[in-house]
Amino acid sequence: MSERVLVTGGAGFIGSHVVDRLLAAGYAVRVLDSLHPQVHPGGDWPDYLDAAAERVRGDVRDARVVDQALDGIDVVLHQAARVGVGQSQYEIEDYLDVNVRGTGTLLEGVLGRRSRVRKLVVASSMSTYGEGRYRCPPCARTLDGLTRDEARLQRGEWDPVCPGCGGPLAAVPTDESTPLCCASVYALSKRMQEELVLLFGRTYGIPAVALRYFNTYGPRQALANPYTGVAAIFLARLKHGQPPVAYEDGRQLRDFVSVHDVAAANLAAVTRPDADGLAVNVGSGQQVTVLEIAAIAARHLGCDLAAEVTGRHRKGDVRHCFADVRRLAAALGHTPRVSVEAGFAELAAWAATAAAADHFAAAQRALRERGLL
């Protein structure tokens, strides 16, 4: 008899790919999803969700629904969350309620079934690091937990400087030993999700893994959601004949990882014990600027629209952060396989026929009205 796996948020972008990977590996899968209208505008189960997955519609904060969803479950993959750095800065209560209280409700449900549940995996985020790791060559020191000076940002001086010598810094890969230093409510809620699950696992002897996703992209991203990943936002703009918008100077370094690699990491976390009790970066290990991503997206959609560079800072954003993926390989046996070029070719082919709505202007207005932009 195959093991039964619960995927919370399993109708979403990442969750549905995780469901596919689990089903292909022979697991019986149950999905718990609230079908939030920001992600699922019609409020219906998406066509892409495999019919072989059992479906439970409900909120992860509802103990009754969670109890139903956990019945007979051996493994829990907790993907459900509100997602959006900018929006989290003003929908504070809801982000904390869904991401933190929802995780607490889920864990209390698991507590009653701890004799059966053998593994917990939680979707965490690279946003928990805040700024990534830097190196000051003159001082020969590595720097963590930096925050950018507001006065420098007002002058358009985007890069952090060494607090010792005041000189320029080189961004280097961020590994899991880097201290967490959240720069947004969303990041803080993801940190709390991660720490709750790992603490619960240690307390009750249930192996638990936190996967820190970097900038995940791929088919099924919600192109009508202006708070989703930057890749989807850029594609939605381009499909409507509008240029992608880059904050600051667009030269922020990020790590874009294919959803296929993220799904593979989730399956590895279920099957392998080496990451139990740990947080693991799930990225590509490659660095790319926001402007480069805008150009790649436009090229694959056949557009010649260049990014609009605003020269403005969005509060909650960080300058540079990209993954050190050595633990991903060592503990989960996974080496990222999808290149940015191949991944964006697939994403653009899917986006060409997918429904998209450009709500970016309204999202920007909400940030400006609250002094966040």
Phi, psi and omega per residue, in radians:
M1 nan 2.256 -3.096
S2 -1.285 2.673 3.079
E3 -1.214 2.677 3.130
R4 -1.859 2.260 -3.073
V5 -2.079 2.305 3.008
L6 -1.720 2.217 3.037
V7 -1.991 1.859 3.037
T8 -1.322 2.508 -3.059
G9 1.176 0.425 -3.026
G10 -1.290 -0.130 3.061
A11 -1.611 -0.066 -3.108
G12 -1.435 -3.074 -3.092
F13 -0.974 -1.110 -3.109
I14 -1.263 -0.771 -3.068
G15 -0.989 -0.687 -3.099
S16 -1.207 -0.584 3.069
H17 -1.214 -0.627 3.051
V18 -1.095 -0.744 3.101
V19 -1.008 -0.818 3.129
D20 -0.994 -0.791 -3.092
R21 -1.134 -0.706 3.133
L22 -1.166 -0.773 3.129
L23 -1.074 -0.731 3.141
A24 -1.112 -0.501 3.135
A25 -1.482 -0.022 3.052
G26 1.708 0.144 3.113
Y27 -1.439 2.642 2.929
A28 -1.520 2.267 -2.974
V29 -2.126 2.350 2.994
R30 -2.061 2.396 -3.137
V31 -1.929 2.297 2.957
L32 -1.987 2.110 -3.091
D33 -2.627 2.440 3.114
S34 -1.487 -0.192 -3.089
L35 0.942 0.917 -3.125
H36 -0.976 2.324 -3.052
P37 -1.098 -0.406 3.116
Q38 -1.193 -0.490 3.118
V39 -1.715 -0.679 -3.115
H40 -2.112 1.475 -2.990
P41 -0.947 -0.580 -3.142
G42 -1.478 -0.168 -3.114
G43 1.265 0.279 -3.120
D44 -1.879 2.792 3.030
W45 -1.098 2.327 -3.096
P46 -1.239 2.601 -3.139
D47 -1.093 -0.511 -3.071
Y48 -1.304 -0.235 -3.124
L49 -1.266 2.180 -3.067
D50 -1.020 2.308 -3.113
A51 -1.137 -0.306 -3.137
A52 -1.302 -0.256 3.124
A53 -1.455 2.260 3.044
E54 -1.203 2.532 -3.020
R55 -2.136 2.279 3.015
V56 -2.190 2.049 3.116
R57 -1.611 2.164 3.125
G58 2.979 2.992 -3.039
D59 -1.641 2.373 -3.133
V60 -1.156 -0.225 3.079
R61 -1.492 -0.115 -3.096
D62 -1.627 1.862 -3.052
A63 -1.046 -0.604 3.141
R64 -1.146 -0.786 3.139
V65 -1.162 -0.728 3.124
V66 -1.068 -0.730 3.124
D67 -1.062 -0.738 3.096
Q68 -1.096 -0.780 -3.081
A69 -1.166 -0.508 -3.089
L70 -1.476 -0.133 -3.070
D71 -1.056 2.093 3.094
G72 1.332 0.258 -3.050
I73 -1.573 2.432 3.116
D74 -1.784 -0.541 -3.065
V75 -2.390 2.426 3.111
V76 -2.096 2.192 3.015
L77 -1.970 1.908 -3.019
H78 -1.653 1.701 3.139
Q79 -1.808 -0.257 -3.011
A80 -1.167 2.298 3.103
A81 -3.004 2.691 2.839
R82 -1.361 2.385 -3.028
V83 -2.246 2.146 3.070
G84 2.757 1.949 -3.096
V85 -1.068 -0.962 -3.073
G86 -1.109 -0.824 -3.113
Q87 -1.095 -0.588 -3.121
S88 -1.110 -0.385 -3.083
Q89 -1.282 -0.289 3.097
Y90 -2.215 -0.273 2.963
E91 -1.755 1.001 -2.950
I92 -1.133 -0.867 -3.069
E93 -1.061 -0.767 -3.069
D94 -1.196 -0.716 3.121
Y95 -1.081 -0.769 3.124
L96 -1.203 -0.646 -3.107
D97 -1.146 -0.861 -3.127
V98 -1.189 -0.874 -2.986
N99 -1.335 -0.646 -3.077
V100 -1.683 -0.975 3.134
R101 -1.120 -0.644 3.100
G102 -1.056 -0.709 3.093
T103 -1.149 -0.696 3.096
G104 -1.091 -0.720 3.105
T105 -1.096 -0.758 3.113
L106 -1.073 -0.777 -3.105
L107 -1.168 -0.631 3.070
E108 -1.117 -0.615 3.065
G109 -1.156 -0.709 3.098
V110 -1.120 -0.633 -3.112
L111 -0.959 -0.686 3.131
G112 -1.265 -0.164 -3.114
R113 -2.196 0.451 -3.031
R114 -1.150 -0.308 3.092
S115 -1.300 -0.311 -3.128
R116 -1.856 -0.783 -3.056
V117 -1.164 2.134 -3.046
R118 -1.837 -0.188 -3.103
K119 -2.755 2.430 3.045
L120 -2.122 2.329 3.049
V121 -2.258 2.231 -3.121
V122 -2.068 2.440 3.069
A123 -1.424 1.930 3.047
S124 -1.801 -2.843 -2.988
S125 -2.632 2.565 3.025
M126 -1.107 -0.332 3.142
S127 -1.096 -0.342 3.139
T128 -1.146 -0.378 3.122
Y129 -1.295 -0.435 -2.906
G130 1.191 -2.329 3.034
E131 -1.081 2.558 3.070
G132 -1.324 -2.876 -3.090
R133 -1.564 2.517 -3.132
Y134 -2.263 2.823 3.073
R135 -2.259 2.310 3.041
C136 -1.779 1.834 -3.108
P137 -1.033 -0.791 -3.130
P138 -1.089 -0.662 -3.126
C139 -1.501 -0.164 -3.113
A140 0.911 0.837 -3.136
R141 -2.407 2.630 3.062
T142 -1.734 2.422 -3.037
L143 -2.125 2.326 3.109
D144 -2.162 2.826 2.991
G145 1.150 0.484 3.139
L146 -1.283 2.607 2.951
T147 -2.192 2.542 -3.100
R148 -1.475 2.484 -3.111
D149 -1.315 2.238 -3.082
E150 -1.065 -0.666 -3.135
A151 -1.114 -0.698 3.093
R152 -1.148 -0.694 3.111
L153 -1.097 -0.683 3.114
Q154 -1.089 -0.490 3.123
R155 -1.556 0.041 -3.119
G156 1.333 0.382 3.076
E157 -1.692 1.642 -2.869
W158 -1.423 -0.557 -3.028
D159 -1.460 2.419 3.052
P160 -1.169 2.738 3.123
V161 -2.124 2.856 -3.121
C162 -1.156 2.191 3.111
P163 -1.189 -0.252 3.126
G164 -1.508 -1.069 -3.070
C165 -1.750 -0.175 -3.136
G166 1.346 0.133 -3.085
G167 -1.554 3.030 -3.130
P168 -1.210 2.693 -3.117
L169 -2.022 2.696 3.032
A170 -1.854 2.207 3.070
A171 -1.252 2.373 3.134
V172 -2.241 2.859 -3.129
P173 -0.995 2.472 -3.117
T174 -1.700 2.062 3.102
D175 -1.773 3.077 -2.989
E176 -1.253 -0.198 3.074
S177 -1.432 -0.140 3.141
T178 -1.124 2.233 3.131
P179 -1.034 2.489 3.125
L180 -1.403 2.400 -3.069
C181 -2.595 1.419 -2.972
C182 -1.148 2.440 3.141
A183 -1.983 0.063 3.141
S184 -2.624 2.853 3.084
V185 -1.096 -0.708 3.094
Y186 -0.987 -0.851 -3.132
A187 -1.038 -0.761 -3.141
L188 -1.099 -0.697 3.137
S189 -1.158 -0.636 3.111
K190 -1.230 -0.640 3.068
R191 -1.083 -0.740 3.140
M192 -1.162 -0.690 3.043
Q193 -0.982 -0.892 -3.116
E194 -1.018 -0.880 -3.061
E195 -1.205 -0.603 3.065
L196 -1.043 -0.830 -3.089
V197 -1.169 -0.768 -3.136
L198 -1.170 -0.685 3.091
L199 -1.127 -0.783 3.114
F200 -1.030 -0.763 3.134
G201 -1.067 -0.758 3.116
R202 -1.146 -0.715 -3.065
T203 -1.135 -0.712 -3.019
Y204 -1.894 0.114 3.070
G205 1.212 0.504 3.081
I206 -1.825 2.072 3.130
P207 -0.946 2.278 -3.092
A208 -2.376 2.520 -3.127
V209 -2.342 2.390 3.032
A210 -1.926 2.152 3.130
L211 -1.802 2.004 -3.123
R212 -1.564 1.696 -3.117
Y213 -1.252 2.373 2.955
F214 -1.586 -2.795 -2.983
N215 -1.216 1.694 -3.039
T216 -1.511 2.377 -3.139
Y217 -2.458 2.830 3.088
G218 2.630 3.129 3.121
P219 -1.005 2.613 3.097
R220 1.488 0.040 3.026
Q221 -1.083 2.564 -3.085
A222 -1.363 1.723 -3.078
L223 -1.287 -0.135 3.077
A224 -1.719 0.019 -3.086
N225 -1.768 1.923 -3.086
P226 -1.330 0.021 3.136
Y227 -1.959 0.141 3.129
T228 -1.401 -2.928 -3.102
G229 -1.090 2.705 -3.052
V230 -1.084 -0.568 -3.139
A231 -1.063 -0.818 -3.140
A232 -1.169 -0.668 3.120
I233 -1.095 -0.768 3.120
F234 -1.069 -0.776 -3.114
L235 -1.136 -0.696 3.112
A236 -1.088 -0.718 3.098
R237 -1.097 -0.833 -3.093
L238 -1.098 -0.679 3.125
K239 -1.107 -0.427 3.121
H240 -1.744 0.278 3.086
G241 1.247 0.380 -3.133
Q242 -1.965 2.541 -3.118
P243 -1.283 2.556 2.972
P244 -1.062 2.600 -3.122
V245 -1.948 2.188 3.132
A246 -1.962 2.241 3.075
Y247 -1.370 2.866 -3.109
E248 0.972 -2.200 3.107
D249 -1.895 0.100 3.116
G250 1.336 0.083 -3.087
R251 -1.731 0.275 3.059
Q252 -1.063 2.401 3.128
L253 -1.627 2.262 3.140
R254 -2.313 2.952 3.104
D255 -2.094 1.921 -3.140
F256 -1.738 2.123 -3.073
V257 -2.091 2.352 -3.140
S258 -1.158 2.509 3.093
V259 -1.064 -0.443 3.109
H260 -1.177 -0.666 3.070
D261 -1.207 -0.630 3.097
V262 -1.133 -0.765 3.116
A263 -1.107 -0.697 3.113
A264 -1.102 -0.662 3.109
A265 -1.131 -0.656 3.095
N266 -1.108 -0.780 3.110
L267 -1.086 -0.726 3.114
A268 -1.094 -0.646 3.118
A269 -1.139 -0.524 3.113
V270 -1.280 -0.663 -2.960
T271 -1.656 -0.403 -3.040
R272 -1.926 2.540 -3.117
P273 -1.643 -0.166 -2.947
D274 -1.189 -0.353 -3.138
A275 -1.707 0.015 -3.095
D276 -0.990 2.273 -3.136
G277 1.480 0.034 -3.029
L278 -2.014 2.800 2.873
A279 -1.723 2.442 -3.070
V280 -2.318 2.219 3.028
N281 -1.156 2.343 3.013
V282 -2.111 1.639 -3.141
G283 -2.435 -3.029 3.088
S284 -1.592 -0.350 -3.038
G285 1.395 0.079 3.137
Q286 -1.953 2.677 3.129
Q287 -1.985 2.449 -3.138
V288 -2.598 2.539 -3.139
T289 -1.451 2.802 3.081
V290 -1.079 -0.681 3.109
L291 -1.109 -0.670 3.110
E292 -1.124 -0.695 3.113
I293 -1.116 -0.713 3.110
A294 -1.068 -0.723 -3.138
A295 -1.188 -0.709 3.119
I296 -1.113 -0.772 3.132
A297 -1.062 -0.800 -3.132
A298 -1.107 -0.748 -3.121
R299 -1.072 -0.758 -3.093
H300 -1.290 -0.332 3.032
L301 -1.620 -0.022 3.141
G302 1.286 0.510 3.134
C303 -1.848 2.742 3.058
D304 -2.030 0.429 -3.141
L305 -1.450 2.104 3.074
A306 -1.456 2.734 -3.139
A307 -1.157 2.532 3.007
E308 -1.576 2.036 -3.105
V309 -1.662 2.086 -2.977
T310 -1.446 -0.485 -3.016
G311 1.166 0.374 3.141
R312 -2.154 2.629 -3.117
H313 -1.786 2.377 3.056
R314 -1.762 2.092 -3.101
K315 -1.060 2.375 -3.073
G316 1.791 -0.295 3.119
D317 -1.437 2.660 3.055
V318 -1.988 2.884 -3.059
R319 -1.433 -1.038 -3.084
H320 -2.341 2.398 3.009
C321 -2.862 2.071 3.058
F322 -2.498 2.739 -2.831
A323 -1.541 2.459 2.769
D324 -1.548 2.092 -3.011
V325 -1.916 0.384 -3.134
R326 -1.151 -0.650 3.115
R327 -1.184 -0.620 3.087
L328 -0.981 -0.742 3.131
A329 -1.288 -0.755 -3.049
A330 -1.259 -0.756 -3.036
A331 -1.591 -0.577 -3.081
L332 -1.941 -0.085 3.090
G333 1.156 0.413 -3.091
H334 -2.025 2.229 2.998
T335 -1.937 2.177 -3.118
P336 -0.921 2.351 -3.001
R337 -1.970 -0.347 -3.019
V338 -1.744 2.089 3.093
S339 -1.289 2.796 3.114
V340 -1.060 -0.735 -3.135
E341 -1.084 -0.829 -3.136
A342 -1.170 -0.709 -3.124
G343 -1.136 -0.715 3.137
F344 -1.295 -0.494 3.035
A345 -1.098 -0.754 3.097
E346 -1.143 -0.785 -3.122
L347 -1.089 -0.764 -3.116
A348 -1.158 -0.664 3.109
A349 -1.098 -0.690 3.101
W350 -1.216 -0.768 -3.077
A351 -1.152 -0.447 -3.094
A352 -1.037 -0.530 -3.123
T353 -1.991 -0.025 -3.122
A354 -1.438 2.613 3.088
A355 -1.187 2.400 -3.126
A356 -2.493 2.482 3.047
A357 -2.269 2.358 -3.103
D358 -1.684 1.675 3.113
H359 -1.814 0.320 -3.039
F360 -1.099 -0.728 -3.095
A361 -1.066 -0.722 3.128
A362 -1.146 -0.667 3.117
A363 -1.153 -0.726 3.093
Q364 -1.087 -0.727 3.141
R365 -1.074 -0.702 3.117
A366 -1.092 -0.647 3.107
L367 -1.206 -0.778 -3.129
R368 -1.082 -0.743 -3.103
E369 -1.070 -0.452 -3.112
R370 -1.780 0.136 3.100
G371 1.253 0.442 -3.105
L372 -1.720 -0.016 -3.105
L373 -2.279 nan nan
